[in-house]
Amino acid sequence: MRAARVQFGGIVREVSLSFVPEANVGDYVMVHVGYAISCVDSVEAERTYKLLEEMGALEAELPPADA
């Protein structure tokens, strides 16, 4: 299984690249339950991150601000 370490908002996770064999180092990917499910450009990645942040969906994943 091809895998990669991905980083978002200070979090690093290992994910499977089985669904995105075209992904390379430095690419942005959308991740769901441990699988990269699509490649996206930097604009889409930033937009999605901001939406998740506004919704409070990242709070459970991110370390506390004072950590």
C-alpha positions as a Markdown table, in Angstrom:
| # | Residue | x | y | z |
|---|---|---|---|---|
| 1 | Met | 0.0 | 0.0 | 0.0 |
| 2 | Arg | 1.4 | 3.4 | -1.0 |
| 3 | Ala | 1.1 | 5.9 | 1.9 |
| 4 | Ala | 2.2 | 9.4 | 2.8 |
| 5 | Arg | 2.4 | 11.7 | 5.8 |
| 6 | Val | 0.2 | 14.6 | 5.3 |
| 7 | Gln | 0.2 | 17.9 | 7.4 |
| 8 | Phe | -2.7 | 20.3 | 8.0 |
| 9 | Gly | -2.9 | 22.9 | 10.7 |
| 10 | Gly | 0.0 | 21.5 | 12.6 |
| 11 | Ile | -1.4 | 17.9 | 12.5 |
| 12 | Val | 0.6 | 15.2 | 10.8 |
| 13 | Arg | -1.2 | 11.9 | 9.8 |
| 14 | Glu | -0.3 | 8.9 | 7.7 |
| 15 | Val | -2.8 | 8.3 | 5.0 |
| 16 | Ser | -3.3 | 5.8 | 2.2 |
| 17 | Leu | -2.7 | 7.0 | -1.4 |
| 18 | Ser | -4.5 | 4.1 | -2.9 |
| 19 | Phe | -7.2 | 6.3 | -4.4 |
| 20 | Val | -4.8 | 9.0 | -5.7 |
| 21 | Pro | -1.9 | 7.2 | -7.4 |
| 22 | Glu | -1.0 | 10.5 | -9.2 |
| 23 | Ala | -0.3 | 12.3 | -5.9 |
| 24 | Asn | 3.3 | 13.5 | -5.4 |
| 25 | Val | 5.3 | 15.2 | -2.7 |
| 26 | Gly | 4.0 | 18.7 | -2.2 |
| 27 | Asp | 0.6 | 18.0 | -3.6 |
| 28 | Tyr | -2.6 | 18.9 | -1.7 |
| 29 | Val | -5.0 | 16.1 | -1.1 |
| 30 | Met | -8.5 | 15.8 | 0.5 |
| 31 | Val | -8.5 | 13.1 | 3.2 |
| 32 | His | -11.3 | 11.1 | 4.6 |
| 33 | Val | -11.0 | 8.4 | 7.3 |
| 34 | Gly | -7.3 | 7.8 | 6.6 |
| 35 | Tyr | -7.5 | 7.8 | 2.8 |
| 36 | Ala | -6.5 | 10.6 | 0.4 |
| 37 | Ile | -9.5 | 10.7 | -1.9 |
| 38 | Ser | -8.6 | 13.5 | -4.4 |
| 39 | Cys | -5.9 | 15.9 | -5.3 |
| 40 | Val | -6.8 | 19.6 | -5.1 |
| 41 | Asp | -5.0 | 22.9 | -5.9 |
| 42 | Ser | -3.7 | 25.2 | -3.2 |
| 43 | Val | -6.6 | 27.6 | -3.6 |
| 44 | Glu | -9.2 | 24.8 | -3.0 |
| 45 | Ala | -7.1 | 23.4 | -0.1 |
| 46 | Glu | -7.0 | 26.8 | 1.7 |
| 47 | Arg | -10.8 | 27.4 | 1.0 |
| 48 | Thr | -11.7 | 24.0 | 2.5 |
| 49 | Tyr | -9.4 | 24.4 | 5.5 |
| 50 | Lys | -11.0 | 27.8 | 6.3 |
| 51 | Leu | -14.5 | 26.4 | 6.0 |
| 52 | Leu | -13.7 | 23.5 | 8.3 |
| 53 | Glu | -12.1 | 26.0 | 10.8 |
| 54 | Glu | -15.2 | 28.3 | 10.7 |
| 55 | Met | -17.5 | 25.3 | 11.4 |
| 56 | Gly | -15.3 | 24.3 | 14.3 |
| 57 | Ala | -14.7 | 20.9 | 12.7 |
| 58 | Leu | -11.0 | 21.0 | 13.3 |
| 59 | Glu | -11.1 | 21.7 | 17.1 |
| 60 | Ala | -11.1 | 18.0 | 18.1 |
| 61 | Glu | -8.1 | 17.3 | 15.8 |
| 62 | Leu | -5.9 | 20.4 | 16.6 |
| 63 | Pro | -3.6 | 20.6 | 19.7 |
| 64 | Pro | -4.5 | 23.3 | 22.2 |
| 65 | Ala | -3.2 | 26.8 | 21.3 |
| 66 | Asp | -0.9 | 26.8 | 24.4 |
| 67 | Ala | 0.6 | 23.4 | 23.7 |
